[in-house]
Amino acid sequence: MALDRKTVIDIATLARIGIDPDNVDDYASELSKILKFVAQMDQVDTEKVEPLTHPQDRQLRMRMDRVTETDQREGFQQLAPAVEAGLYLVPRVIE
């Protein structure tokens, strides 16, 4: 999939990334190469490949599930401008 100048500019706008207009063609070329490589990887048959959680076959060390810090909720809420029923009150941002 080849990207054109307009698509690269649209992507940069959506991502809120400032790009130099002189480099748009270079970005289009490089992004097109990446998309071509991803399309090539999509064609690989991975049906019989087991998913990995880690590249090495080893078990994760487990730790004891115990509380290591004291409850500081009341102290933190005393610093807050507004609290009600143990919850922080914040200004409404969506109407």
C-alpha positions in Angstrom: 0.0 0.0 0.0 1.6 3.2 -1.1 0.8 6.4 0.8 0.5 9.7 -0.9 1.3 13.2 0.5 -2.3 13.9 1.6 -2.6 10.7 3.5 0.7 11.4 5.4 -0.4 14.9 6.2 -3.8 13.6 7.4 -2.1 11.0 9.6 0.2 13.6 11.1 -2.8 15.8 11.8 -4.7 13.1 13.5 -1.7 12.1 15.6 -1.0 15.7 16.4 2.5 15.4 15.0 4.1 18.4 13.4 6.0 17.4 10.3 8.2 19.5 7.9 6.4 19.9 4.6 9.7 19.3 2.8 9.9 15.8 4.4 6.4 14.6 3.6 7.6 12.6 0.5 10.3 10.9 2.6 7.7 10.0 5.3 5.3 8.7 2.6 8.1 6.5 1.2 9.2 5.1 4.6 5.7 4.5 5.8 4.8 2.7 2.6 7.8 0.4 3.1 6.7 -0.4 6.6 3.1 -1.2 5.4 4.5 -3.3 2.6 6.6 -5.3 5.1 3.6 -5.8 7.4 1.5 -7.0 4.5 4.3 -9.5 3.7 4.3 -10.7 7.3 0.6 -11.2 7.2 1.1 -13.8 4.4 3.2 -16.1 6.7 1.3 -19.2 7.8 1.3 -19.2 11.6 -1.6 -21.7 12.1 0.6 -24.3 13.8 2.7 -21.8 15.8 2.1 -21.9 19.6 1.8 -18.4 21.1 4.5 -17.5 23.6 4.3 -15.5 26.8 8.1 -15.3 26.9 10.8 -16.1 24.4 12.5 -18.4 26.9 10.8 -21.4 28.3 10.9 -20.6 32.0 8.4 -20.1 34.8 8.0 -16.7 36.3 9.0 -16.4 40.0 6.0 -15.9 42.2 6.0 -13.6 45.3 3.9 -13.8 48.4 0.7 -11.8 48.0 0.8 -9.6 51.1 0.3 -5.9 51.9 3.6 -4.1 52.0 2.4 -0.5 52.4 0.1 1.1 55.0 -3.3 2.6 54.1 -2.7 6.3 53.6 -6.1 7.1 52.0 -7.3 9.5 54.8 -4.0 11.4 54.7 -4.2 11.9 51.0 -7.9 12.9 51.1 -7.2 15.5 53.7 -5.0 17.2 51.0 -7.8 17.1 48.4 -9.9 20.2 47.8 -13.2 18.2 47.9 -14.0 14.7 49.1 -17.4 13.0 49.7 -18.0 9.5 51.0 -14.3 8.6 50.5 -14.3 9.7 46.8 -12.5 12.7 45.3 -14.8 15.3 43.8 -13.6 16.9 40.6 -15.1 19.5 38.3 -17.5 18.3 35.6 -15.8 18.2 32.3 -18.5 16.6 30.1 -22.0 18.0 30.0 
